[in-house]
Amino acid sequence: MKTTQALLSISIAGSWLFLFGCSLTPKQVDTPLAQCEQQLAQIKSAVDEHQTRDAQYQSVPGFPTYRTNRFWSSFRFQNLTPTQEQQWRHRLHQLGMSSLELEWRNLPGDVRNTLAFETFRTDCSERLFAHSMEQPVTNADLEVEDSYNDWLRFFGFYALIKYGAEGSIAEYQDEMRQHIETFTGIEGTANVYQPKDRVSTPPVQEWLTSAYQENALGVPDLPAERLQAVIEAHAPHYKIAHKSDADLPGAATWSEQQGQPVRQIDYRRPVVYTYPSYMRYHDRILLQLNYTLWFSARPKPTADDWYGGKLDGLVWRVTLNTDGSVLMYDSIHPCGCYHSVHVPVDSPLHATVFALDQSDSPEPILFFSSPLRSKQTSQDGNVQLTLASGTHYLVQVSRRNLQPSVATYSYDLANYDQLRSLPVFTAKGGYRSWFDSDGLIAESERRERYFLWPLGVENAGAMRQQGNHAIAFVGKRHFDEASLEMLLNLPGSSIR
């Protein structure tokens, strides 16, 4: 009995000594990596709390500094060398860090001032990236969500509704064809907007050849100055029928009404927002130039109109072949609606797309044969886009044809990323994204959403941010598909 008590006493004493000894063990000092992860978590927590999340790129699970889109995720299907993988993953990291900085900038001033982002980026960016390279990234991690709501399709009986929608889609596409193929000119007043800075035709082929050679991934990633020169060289002229202030393009701004920030288009400052993108075609990666123009509204001609509402615009895209010539042009409105493709007659893509049999497709691609030449010279001048009044439909794609009787204005080219963090001209000041945290602009909603929801496009007709443009109602297709084959329903996609 005494022996048992003695052993019990020794055991209790040993336990106390162990606990006491633990309390004397110096607390481990945080490592620099742990400190960086803590700072990152604090910034992300503030972004979530104040709903300044940016939806242009998608987060990558398990990699808090990575963001991706359909193109950058397509590299998961390639067998990359260690050098290629590091360059690819560093781009994902850069997309994440730049997105996080804009989200931080959009925080309320008092919150933003407690989080020193510049210091965080300087001290932690490369450290966090190096740590990320220690763990593998999987295909599942990089899967980009589509812009369709499958639950809406389920409850809307999409499997049946899609067949009924074919007639409406065909009717709308016939209308779009009529607008372009029978256009004879604008009746009444029109304004022409031209880029303020027009450069001589740059040596695009030489620059692209160099970019392809220097990039381990085969991405034609031009230096900023060269990219800007190419963007300026292809910047279109806009000839816009003018019946109201809603036909005057302008700068996206935040102002104040009754103490609340509101979106407004400042048509005293015409601006076109630009960004580069990339798309695969066969085994090459092509550079694309994107131009977005904003209007204050699409006016409602009648009180019961289904398609009018606040804000409208036009997105124009130029896809360059590897030799710098134009492979194709295409366009949408910022809602993702009205996708049309314009292929120069001398483009190598012309014979391919016009040989396609789309008779069995419920939503064919709207292809137009363009008289524009694929290789632009200084004598050609800029492409001119003619837009209808009110609807802002694209009704003609031609070369510039200035008329003395038409009022001509200059517009500025601005980086599209400015839309992700605009100054707010209110008493509180600060910055705010032009887009809501889900990548849409809810206040631009259209009544058409009431009858289109079974097709799975949330808030159909509302304006959307880059990376969130669903462009088909039957099936699934996005403006930023990873390959041209997927965008145009061509055979032989270079990715799965």
C-alpha positions as CSV (number, residue, x, y, z in Angstrom):
1,M,0.0,0.0,0.0
2,K,2.8,2.4,1.0
3,T,4.7,1.5,-2.2
4,T,1.6,2.3,-4.3
5,Q,1.2,5.7,-2.5
6,A,4.9,6.4,-3.0
7,L,4.7,5.7,-6.7
8,L,1.6,7.9,-6.9
9,S,3.3,10.8,-5.2
10,I,6.3,10.5,-7.5
11,S,4.0,10.4,-10.5
12,I,2.1,13.6,-9.4
13,A,5.4,15.3,-8.5
14,G,6.8,14.4,-11.9
15,S,3.7,15.7,-13.6
16,W,4.0,19.1,-11.8
17,L,7.7,19.3,-12.6
18,F,6.8,18.6,-16.3
19,L,4.2,21.3,-16.4
20,F,6.3,23.7,-14.5
21,G,9.2,22.9,-16.8
22,C,7.1,23.6,-19.8
23,S,6.1,27.0,-18.4
24,L,9.8,27.8,-18.1
25,T,10.5,26.9,-21.8
26,P,11.0,30.1,-23.7
27,K,8.2,30.8,-26.2
28,Q,9.3,30.3,-29.7
29,V,9.9,33.6,-31.5
30,D,7.8,34.0,-34.7
31,T,9.7,33.3,-37.9
32,P,9.7,35.9,-40.6
33,L,7.5,33.6,-42.7
34,A,5.0,33.3,-39.9
35,Q,4.9,37.0,-39.5
36,C,4.2,37.4,-43.2
37,E,1.4,34.9,-43.1
38,Q,-0.1,36.7,-40.1
39,Q,0.0,40.0,-42.0
40,L,-1.5,38.4,-45.1
41,A,-4.3,36.9,-42.9
42,Q,-5.0,40.4,-41.4
43,I,-5.3,42.0,-44.8
44,K,-7.6,39.3,-46.2
45,S,-9.7,39.4,-43.1
46,A,-10.2,43.2,-43.5
47,V,-11.0,42.7,-47.2
48,D,-13.7,40.1,-46.4
49,E,-15.2,42.2,-43.6
50,H,-15.5,45.3,-45.7
51,Q,-16.5,43.4,-48.9
52,T,-13.8,44.9,-51.1
53,R,-13.0,41.5,-52.7
54,D,-12.1,41.8,-56.4
55,A,-13.6,39.2,-58.8
56,Q,-11.4,39.7,-61.8
57,Y,-9.2,36.7,-61.0
58,Q,-10.1,33.6,-59.0
59,S,-8.3,32.6,-55.8
60,V,-6.4,29.3,-55.7
61,P,-7.2,27.1,-52.7
62,G,-4.2,26.4,-50.5
63,F,-2.2,29.2,-52.1
64,P,-3.2,32.5,-50.4
65,T,-1.2,34.7,-52.8
66,Y,-2.2,33.0,-56.0
67,R,-5.0,34.1,-58.4
68,T,-5.8,32.7,-61.8
69,N,-8.1,32.9,-64.8
70,R,-9.0,30.5,-67.6
71,F,-5.9,31.2,-69.6
72,W,-3.4,31.0,-66.8
73,S,-5.1,27.8,-65.4
74,S,-4.7,26.2,-68.8
75,F,-1.0,25.6,-68.1
76,R,-2.0,22.8,-65.7
77,F,-2.5,20.6,-68.8
78,Q,1.1,21.0,-69.9
79,N,4.2,19.1,-68.9
80,L,6.2,22.1,-67.7
81,T,9.9,22.2,-67.0
82,P,11.0,23.4,-63.6
83,T,11.9,26.8,-65.1
84,Q,8.5,27.0,-66.8
85,E,6.6,26.0,-63.7
86,Q,8.4,28.6,-61.6
87,Q,7.7,31.4,-64.2
88,W,4.0,30.3,-64.4
89,R,3.5,30.1,-60.7
90,H,5.2,33.4,-60.2
91,R,2.6,35.0,-62.6
92,L,-0.2,33.5,-60.5
93,H,1.5,35.0,-57.4
94,Q,1.8,38.4,-59.1
95,L,-1.9,38.4,-60.1
96,G,-2.7,37.6,-56.5
97,M,-0.5,40.3,-55.0
98,S,-1.7,43.0,-57.4
99,S,-5.3,42.1,-56.8
100,L,-4.7,42.1,-53.0
101,E,-3.2,45.6,-53.2
102,L,-6.3,46.9,-55.0
103,E,-8.5,45.3,-52.5
104,W,-6.5,46.9,-49.7
105,R,-6.6,50.3,-51.4
106,N,-10.5,50.0,-51.5
107,L,-10.7,49.5,-47.7
108,P,-12.1,52.4,-45.6
109,G,-9.3,54.9,-44.9
110,D,-9.0,54.2,-41.1
111,V,-8.8,50.5,-41.7
112,R,-6.4,50.8,-44.6
113,N,-4.0,53.0,-42.6
114,T,-3.6,50.2,-40.0
115,L,-2.3,47.8,-42.6
116,A,1.0,48.8,-44.2
117,F,0.7,47.1,-47.5
118,E,3.9,48.6,-49.0
119,T,5.9,47.2,-46.2
120,F,4.1,43.9,-46.4
121,R,4.9,43.6,-50.1
122,T,8.5,44.5,-49.8
123,D,9.2,42.2,-46.8
124,C,6.9,39.3,-47.7
125,S,6.1,38.9,-51.4
126,E,9.1,36.9,-52.4
127,R,9.2,35.1,-49.1
128,L,5.6,33.9,-49.5
129,F,6.2,32.9,-53.1
130,A,9.3,30.9,-52.2
131,H,7.3,29.1,-49.6
132,S,4.4,28.4,-52.1
133,M,6.9,26.6,-54.3
134,E,7.5,24.0,-51.6
135,Q,4.0,22.5,-52.2
136,P,2.6,21.1,-55.4
137,V,-0.4,22.7,-57.0
138,T,-3.1,20.3,-58.3
139,N,-5.4,20.5,-61.3
140,A,-8.4,20.7,-58.9
141,D,-6.9,23.8,-57.2
142,L,-6.7,25.6,-60.6
143,E,-10.2,24.7,-61.8
144,V,-11.9,28.1,-62.7
145,E,-15.6,28.3,-62.0
146,D,-17.8,29.1,-64.9
147,S,-20.1,32.1,-65.0
148,Y,-23.3,30.0,-65.0
149,N,-25.5,29.0,-62.1
150,D,-26.3,25.3,-62.4
151,W,-29.0,25.6,-59.7
152,L,-30.9,28.2,-61.7
153,R,-30.7,25.8,-64.7
154,F,-31.9,22.9,-62.6
155,F,-34.9,24.7,-61.1
156,G,-35.6,26.5,-64.4
157,F,-35.8,23.1,-66.3
158,Y,-33.0,24.1,-68.5
159,A,-32.9,20.7,-70.2
160,L,-36.2,21.5,-71.7
161,I,-36.1,25.3,-71.8
162,K,-33.0,25.4,-73.9
163,Y,-34.9,23.9,-76.9
164,G,-37.5,26.6,-76.6
165,A,-34.9,29.2,-76.4
166,E,-33.4,28.3,-79.8
167,G,-36.1,30.3,-81.7
168,S,-35.5,33.4,-79.6
169,I,-31.8,33.1,-80.1
170,A,-32.1,32.7,-83.8
171,E,-34.5,35.7,-84.0
172,Y,-32.0,37.9,-82.0
173,Q,-29.1,36.8,-84.2
174,D,-31.0,37.5,-87.4
175,E,-31.7,41.0,-86.0
176,M,-28.0,41.5,-85.3
177,R,-27.1,40.4,-88.8
178,Q,-29.6,42.8,-90.3
179,H,-28.1,45.7,-88.4
180,I,-24.7,45.0,-89.8
181,E,-25.4,43.6,-93.3
182,T,-28.0,46.1,-94.3
183,F,-26.4,49.2,-92.7
184,T,-26.5,52.2,-95.1
185,G,-25.4,55.0,-92.8
186,I,-26.4,56.9,-89.7
187,E,-29.5,59.1,-90.0
188,G,-29.1,62.4,-88.1
189,T,-26.3,63.5,-85.9
190,A,-23.2,61.5,-85.1
191,N,-20.0,62.1,-83.2
192,V,-16.6,60.6,-83.9
193,Y,-14.1,59.8,-81.2
194,Q,-10.5,59.1,-82.0
195,P,-7.5,58.2,-79.8
196,K,-5.6,61.2,-78.5
197,D,-2.2,59.6,-79.0
198,R,-1.6,58.1,-82.5
199,V,1.8,56.5,-83.0
200,S,3.4,55.4,-86.3
201,T,2.9,51.7,-87.0
202,P,5.2,50.0,-84.6
203,P,7.4,46.9,-85.6
204,V,4.9,44.5,-84.0
205,Q,6.2,41.4,-85.7
206,E,9.8,42.1,-84.5
207,W,8.5,42.8,-81.0
208,L,6.4,39.7,-80.8
209,T,9.2,37.5,-82.1
210,S,11.5,38.8,-79.4
211,A,8.8,38.3,-76.7
212,Y,8.1,34.7,-77.8
213,Q,11.8,33.9,-77.7
214,E,12.4,35.4,-74.3
215,N,9.4,33.9,-72.4
216,A,9.9,30.4,-71.2
217,L,6.1,29.7,-71.4
218,G,5.7,31.1,-75.0
219,V,3.6,34.0,-73.8
220,P,4.1,37.1,-75.9
221,D,4.5,39.3,-72.8
222,L,5.5,42.6,-74.2
223,P,7.3,45.2,-72.1
224,A,4.9,48.0,-70.9
225,E,6.1,50.7,-73.3
226,R,5.9,48.3,-76.3
227,L,2.5,47.0,-75.3
228,Q,1.2,50.5,-74.9
229,A,2.5,51.4,-78.4
230,V,0.7,48.4,-79.9
231,I,-2.5,49.2,-78.0
232,E,-2.4,52.8,-79.4
233,A,-1.7,51.6,-82.9
234,H,-4.9,49.4,-82.9
235,A,-7.1,51.8,-80.9
236,P,-10.3,52.2,-82.9
237,H,-12.2,55.2,-83.9
238,Y,-15.9,55.3,-82.7
239,K,-18.6,56.8,-84.8
240,I,-21.6,57.1,-82.5
241,A,-25.1,58.2,-83.5
242,H,-26.2,60.9,-81.1
243,K,-29.7,61.5,-79.8
244,S,-29.2,61.9,-76.1
245,D,-26.5,62.2,-73.4
246,A,-26.7,58.4,-73.1
247,D,-24.8,58.3,-76.5
248,L,-21.9,60.2,-75.1
249,P,-19.1,57.9,-73.9
250,G,-17.1,59.0,-70.8
251,A,-14.9,58.2,-67.8
252,A,-16.2,56.0,-65.1
253,T,-16.4,57.9,-61.8
254,W,-17.8,57.7,-58.3
255,S,-19.6,60.9,-57.0
256,E,-22.0,61.6,-54.2
257,Q,-25.8,61.9,-54.1
258,Q,-27.6,62.3,-50.8
259,G,-24.6,61.3,-48.9
260,Q,-24.1,58.0,-50.9
261,P,-21.5,57.2,-53.5
262,V,-23.0,56.7,-57.0
263,R,-21.6,55.6,-60.3
264,Q,-21.6,58.2,-63.0
265,I,-20.2,58.6,-66.5
266,D,-18.3,61.8,-67.0
267,Y,-18.8,62.4,-70.8
268,R,-16.7,65.6,-70.6
269,R,-13.8,63.2,-70.4
270,P,-14.1,60.4,-73.0
271,V,-12.0,57.4,-71.9
272,V,-11.4,53.9,-73.4
273,Y,-10.2,51.3,-70.9
274,T,-7.6,48.8,-72.2
275,Y,-5.9,45.6,-71.1
276,P,-4.0,42.8,-72.8
277,S,-5.1,39.2,-72.6
278,Y,-3.9,35.9,-74.1
279,M,-5.6,33.0,-75.9
280,R,-4.3,29.7,-77.3
281,Y,-4.7,28.8,-80.9
282,H,-3.3,25.5,-82.1
283,D,0.0,25.2,-80.3
284,R,0.7,29.0,-80.0
285,I,-0.4,31.7,-77.5
286,L,-1.7,34.9,-79.1
287,L,-1.8,38.4,-77.8
288,Q,-5.2,40.1,-77.6
289,L,-5.9,43.9,-77.2
290,N,-9.1,44.8,-75.4
291,Y,-10.9,48.2,-75.4
292,T,-13.9,49.0,-73.2
293,L,-16.1,52.1,-73.8
294,W,-18.8,53.1,-71.2
295,F,-22.1,55.0,-71.6
296,S,-24.4,56.2,-68.8
297,A,-27.4,54.1,-69.9
298,R,-29.2,52.2,-72.5
299,P,-32.4,54.3,-72.6
300,K,-35.8,52.6,-72.5
301,P,-37.8,53.6,-75.5
302,T,-41.0,52.6,-73.7
303,A,-41.9,52.1,-70.0
304,D,-42.2,48.3,-70.5
305,D,-38.9,47.9,-72.3
306,W,-37.0,44.7,-71.2
307,Y,-33.4,45.7,-72.2
308,G,-32.9,49.3,-71.0
309,G,-31.3,50.4,-67.8
310,K,-28.3,52.1,-66.2
311,L,-24.9,51.9,-67.8
312,D,-24.0,50.4,-71.1
313,G,-20.9,50.0,-73.2
314,L,-18.9,48.2,-75.9
315,V,-15.9,45.9,-75.6
316,W,-13.8,45.6,-78.7
317,R,-11.0,43.0,-79.0
318,V,-8.2,42.6,-81.5
319,T,-6.5,39.1,-81.6
320,L,-3.0,39.3,-83.1
321,N,-1.4,36.4,-84.9
322,T,2.2,35.5,-84.1
323,D,3.5,37.7,-86.9
324,G,1.6,40.7,-85.6
325,S,-1.2,40.6,-88.2
326,V,-4.8,40.7,-87.1
327,L,-6.2,37.2,-86.9
328,M,-9.7,38.4,-86.0
329,Y,-11.8,41.0,-84.2
330,D,-14.6,40.4,-81.8
331,S,-17.0,42.4,-79.7
332,I,-19.5,42.2,-76.8
333,H,-21.3,44.6,-74.6
334,P,-20.1,44.7,-70.9
335,C,-23.1,42.4,-70.1
336,G,-21.5,39.7,-72.2
337,C,-24.3,40.1,-74.7
338,Y,-24.2,40.5,-78.5
339,H,-21.0,38.6,-79.2
340,S,-19.9,39.0,-82.8
341,V,-16.7,37.9,-84.6
342,H,-15.3,39.9,-87.6
343,V,-12.6,38.1,-89.6
344,P,-10.5,39.8,-92.2
345,V,-10.8,38.2,-95.7
346,D,-7.0,37.6,-95.8
347,S,-6.8,36.1,-92.3
348,P,-5.8,32.4,-92.2
349,L,-8.8,32.0,-89.9
350,H,-11.3,33.1,-92.6
351,A,-11.5,29.9,-94.5
352,T,-11.8,27.9,-91.3
353,V,-14.7,29.7,-89.7
354,F,-16.7,30.1,-92.8
355,A,-16.4,26.4,-93.6
356,L,-18.0,25.5,-90.2
357,D,-21.3,23.7,-90.3
358,Q,-23.3,25.4,-87.5
359,S,-26.7,24.1,-88.6
360,D,-27.0,21.8,-85.6
361,S,-25.8,24.4,-83.1
362,P,-28.5,25.9,-80.9
363,E,-26.5,29.1,-80.6
364,P,-24.2,29.6,-83.6
365,I,-21.3,32.0,-83.5
366,L,-22.1,35.3,-85.3
367,F,-19.3,35.4,-87.9
368,F,-18.9,38.4,-90.3
369,S,-16.5,38.5,-93.2
370,S,-14.6,41.8,-92.8
371,P,-13.2,43.8,-95.7
372,L,-10.4,45.0,-93.4
373,R,-6.9,43.8,-94.1
374,S,-5.2,41.7,-91.5
375,K,-1.9,43.6,-91.9
376,Q,-2.3,47.2,-90.9
377,T,-0.1,49.8,-92.5
378,S,0.3,53.5,-91.7
379,Q,-1.8,54.4,-94.7
380,D,-4.7,52.2,-93.6
381,G,-5.6,54.3,-90.6
382,N,-7.5,53.0,-87.6
383,V,-10.5,50.7,-87.6
384,Q,-13.8,52.7,-87.2
385,L,-16.7,51.2,-85.2
386,T,-20.1,52.6,-85.9
387,L,-22.6,52.4,-83.1
388,A,-26.3,52.9,-83.1
389,S,-28.0,55.4,-80.8
390,G,-29.6,54.2,-77.6
391,T,-28.9,50.4,-78.0
392,H,-25.2,51.1,-78.9
393,Y,-25.3,48.1,-81.2
394,L,-22.2,47.7,-83.4
395,V,-23.6,48.3,-86.9
396,Q,-20.5,48.7,-89.0
397,V,-16.8,47.8,-88.9
398,S,-14.8,49.7,-91.4
399,R,-11.7,51.8,-92.0
400,R,-11.7,55.4,-90.8
401,N,-13.7,57.7,-93.0
402,L,-13.8,61.1,-91.6
403,Q,-16.5,63.5,-92.8
404,P,-16.2,67.3,-92.4
405,S,-19.7,67.5,-91.1
406,V,-19.1,65.1,-88.3
407,A,-18.0,66.4,-84.9
408,T,-14.7,64.8,-83.9
409,Y,-13.4,64.4,-80.3
410,S,-10.3,62.8,-78.8
411,Y,-10.4,60.2,-76.1
412,D,-7.8,59.0,-73.6
413,L,-6.6,55.5,-73.2
414,A,-6.5,54.3,-69.6
415,N,-5.6,51.0,-68.0
416,Y,-8.6,48.8,-67.3
417,D,-7.2,48.2,-63.8
418,Q,-8.2,51.7,-62.9
419,L,-11.8,50.5,-62.8
420,R,-10.9,48.2,-60.0
421,S,-10.0,51.1,-57.7
422,L,-11.4,54.5,-58.6
423,P,-11.3,57.6,-56.3
424,V,-14.5,58.4,-54.6
425,F,-15.4,62.0,-54.7
426,T,-17.4,62.2,-51.5
427,A,-16.8,63.7,-48.1
428,K,-15.3,60.4,-46.9
429,G,-13.1,60.0,-50.0
430,G,-11.2,56.8,-50.5
431,Y,-11.3,54.3,-53.3
432,R,-13.9,51.9,-54.6
433,S,-14.2,49.4,-57.4
434,W,-16.5,50.1,-60.4
435,F,-17.7,46.5,-59.9
436,D,-19.4,44.8,-57.1
437,S,-17.5,42.0,-55.2
438,D,-19.2,39.3,-57.4
439,G,-17.9,40.9,-60.6
440,L,-21.3,42.4,-61.6
441,I,-22.8,45.8,-61.3
442,A,-26.2,45.1,-59.6
443,E,-27.6,48.6,-60.3
444,S,-27.3,48.0,-64.1
445,E,-29.8,45.1,-63.9
446,R,-32.3,44.7,-66.8
447,R,-35.8,43.3,-66.8
448,E,-34.7,40.6,-69.2
449,R,-33.3,38.7,-66.2
450,Y,-36.9,37.7,-65.3
451,F,-37.3,35.5,-68.3
452,L,-33.6,34.5,-68.9
453,W,-32.8,33.1,-65.5
454,P,-33.6,29.5,-66.4
455,L,-30.7,29.6,-68.8
456,G,-28.3,30.0,-65.9
457,V,-26.9,33.5,-66.4
458,E,-27.3,35.4,-63.2
459,N,-28.7,38.9,-63.5
460,A,-28.7,38.6,-67.3
461,G,-28.2,42.0,-68.9
462,A,-26.2,43.5,-66.0
463,M,-22.8,44.9,-66.7
464,R,-19.8,42.6,-65.7
465,Q,-16.1,42.8,-65.0
466,Q,-13.4,41.2,-67.1
467,G,-13.3,37.5,-66.4
468,N,-17.0,37.2,-65.7
469,H,-18.5,37.4,-69.2
470,A,-20.8,34.5,-70.1
471,I,-21.5,34.9,-73.8
472,A,-23.9,32.1,-74.6
473,F,-27.3,31.2,-73.2
474,V,-27.3,27.6,-74.5
475,G,-24.3,25.6,-73.4
476,K,-21.4,27.4,-71.7
477,R,-19.0,29.8,-73.3
478,H,-17.0,32.7,-72.0
479,F,-15.4,35.8,-73.6
480,D,-12.1,34.8,-71.9
481,E,-11.9,31.2,-72.9
482,A,-8.5,29.7,-72.8
483,S,-8.4,28.8,-76.4
484,L,-9.8,30.1,-79.7
485,E,-11.1,26.7,-80.5
486,M,-13.2,26.8,-77.3
487,L,-14.4,30.3,-78.0
488,L,-15.4,29.7,-81.6
489,N,-16.5,26.1,-81.3
490,L,-13.6,25.0,-83.6
491,P,-12.4,21.3,-83.7
492,G,-9.1,20.4,-82.1
493,S,-8.8,22.5,-78.9
494,S,-5.2,22.7,-77.8
495,I,-6.3,22.1,-74.2
496,R,-8.8,19.8,-72.6
